[in-house]
């Protein structure tokens, strides 16, 4: 309780100091005397700062209220659990990818498994997917000539099913066995009008930020901040978003709003918004109960973010969310910030260009003295930095947010502007998540950041030239921001350069019982990590395995048991590694569950001992070392 009060005091201080700073900026620092262009640029900079501050203020207020809006999982007798339809949406994903998701759904726990009805909703009506569904013993709902993308696919499934609850999963999202047990009870209390329960979107493979920046051990998945933080905080305003998968929805609520909406490319986000307007609660829980594949190419990731940006703007415009009296003032503010968030990429570009324009061309965006700037800006900035540490629970800090925004900014500004003025993109594009050995961007993605780096370096050299003593002190704020922005731009270049991947299957840390039969002898050990193609083993006593040796391994967990044929590819003092093949299909199904029915082993928090400059140095060293070896 003491820590919570301390946190709330920092939040309050940050909101107050930021408000004082913005009032000073708006009324006393616009360079009106410098002409129309510089005054307009000054106004743009103030607006960018205001948008950023509003977004953080909303999250801080949500954090202060969050404990009052947590809903404990109800304790419900087994006989009260209703029938559930499980929809697995697919468009053009491979049968191999779908196999893992369908397989996991067949292992879902439930008091009466006869009440769980699984359907593959195939927007493509493909023969091989129909056969796969039949082979795994689940329903198949094919749809050809669908003009309404995922919404049309799901609405078709609604028309052919009848259970009171619906669970939705994307083709790559693999649920854990307790998914239904930990979501369905929320709908079975009489005093809550629950319309939707959203669990976090999680990923078992390294995302591009982790992988391309050699940060797979230092930072969480980039989307964790929204799924595990932002969306949960928006429970306080009943503005939690449906993110398309890992979700349970009340059928009656869906029918009341007319099913999944068509006139948007983010039908999930608009569905939750319409449910809220109809008086239902949409609740985001914090426990990860499913995991899938993150995008594996820069092009597909940018396309995904453009679709999200356009879709959120479309849905807010379609529903009039910012002005709707059917939503609370807190919810309307939340949707205003959801809209403004997609303008934050333009804000980031303004923050990068503003000191360049001043240092390189003498273009004034702020009219004030040095000591006046320190008096109003520095306290606000320092309090804000401390408050952000409390806000994100070490999932995301300010600096990483700015790096991510810097990487994405050049590619989102135009789509956000076009969507905002009514130039819509209606066509739904499925995100490419195919596994590849090389994740390297085209050189064209390097151009915007490369140009900005050249301008920033030129600005630093030009502005610092000939200055010494107090002149350097007076120049320190501009030089600070130029150097600060340069770091983010260097990260953007490293990100776009990509990185070679040597494996298709992702290894997941797992310590489970293993028995090895080799040359007629049985050896007990434990797994170190597991993947669909391989296994690493540790033994208490030495086992004389050599590369090329074949053996059999049996892995046993609380719920699963898989027998595997193995061939040693590495044997060392600490562990041995082998490629594996399940002996039977039953073993394959259990092996997939052993791999995926667990919390992934990627970081859930930022490594507090690694600074942003440590990460930058590591990128330089690893990339330089690779070139030297070649």
Secondary structure as GFF3:
##gff-version 3
##sequence-region A 1 630
A	DSSP	alpha_helix	2	28	.	.	.	ID=ss1
A	DSSP	three_ten_helix	32	34	.	.	.	ID=ss2
A	DSSP	alpha_helix	36	66	.	.	.	ID=ss3
A	DSSP	three_ten_helix	67	69	.	.	.	ID=ss4
A	DSSP	three_ten_helix	78	80	.	.	.	ID=ss5
A	DSSP	beta_strand	84	90	.	.	.	ID=ss6
A	DSSP	alpha_helix	95	106	.	.	.	ID=ss7
A	DSSP	three_ten_helix	113	115	.	.	.	ID=ss8
A	DSSP	beta_strand	116	123	.	.	.	ID=ss9
A	DSSP	alpha_helix	127	135	.	.	.	ID=ss10
A	DSSP	beta_strand	139	143	.	.	.	ID=ss11
A	DSSP	alpha_helix	149	159	.	.	.	ID=ss12
A	DSSP	beta_strand	165	170	.	.	.	ID=ss13
A	DSSP	beta_strand	174	175	.	.	.	ID=ss14
A	DSSP	three_ten_helix	184	188	.	.	.	ID=ss15
A	DSSP	beta_strand	194	198	.	.	.	ID=ss16
A	DSSP	alpha_helix	208	212	.	.	.	ID=ss17
A	DSSP	alpha_helix	224	224	.	.	.	ID=ss18
A	DSSP	pi_helix	225	230	.	.	.	ID=ss19
A	DSSP	alpha_helix	231	233	.	.	.	ID=ss20
A	DSSP	three_ten_helix	234	237	.	.	.	ID=ss21
A	DSSP	beta_strand	247	250	.	.	.	ID=ss22
A	DSSP	alpha_helix	251	256	.	.	.	ID=ss23
A	DSSP	alpha_helix	267	277	.	.	.	ID=ss24
A	DSSP	beta_strand	281	284	.	.	.	ID=ss25
A	DSSP	beta_strand	290	291	.	.	.	ID=ss26
A	DSSP	alpha_helix	298	319	.	.	.	ID=ss27
A	DSSP	alpha_helix	329	341	.	.	.	ID=ss28
A	DSSP	alpha_helix	344	361	.	.	.	ID=ss29
A	DSSP	alpha_helix	370	373	.	.	.	ID=ss30
A	DSSP	pi_helix	374	378	.	.	.	ID=ss31
A	DSSP	alpha_helix	379	391	.	.	.	ID=ss32
A	DSSP	alpha_helix	398	420	.	.	.	ID=ss33
A	DSSP	beta_strand	438	439	.	.	.	ID=ss34
A	DSSP	three_ten_helix	443	446	.	.	.	ID=ss35
A	DSSP	alpha_helix	447	464	.	.	.	ID=ss36
A	DSSP	alpha_helix	470	474	.	.	.	ID=ss37
A	DSSP	alpha_helix	476	497	.	.	.	ID=ss38
A	DSSP	beta_strand	499	500	.	.	.	ID=ss39
A	DSSP	beta_strand	508	509	.	.	.	ID=ss40
A	DSSP	beta_strand	513	518	.	.	.	ID=ss41
A	DSSP	beta_strand	521	530	.	.	.	ID=ss42
A	DSSP	beta_strand	534	539	.	.	.	ID=ss43
A	DSSP	beta_strand	550	556	.	.	.	ID=ss44
A	DSSP	beta_strand	561	571	.	.	.	ID=ss45
A	DSSP	beta_strand	576	582	.	.	.	ID=ss46
A	DSSP	alpha_helix	585	596	.	.	.	ID=ss47
A	DSSP	alpha_helix	612	629	.	.	.	ID=ss48
###
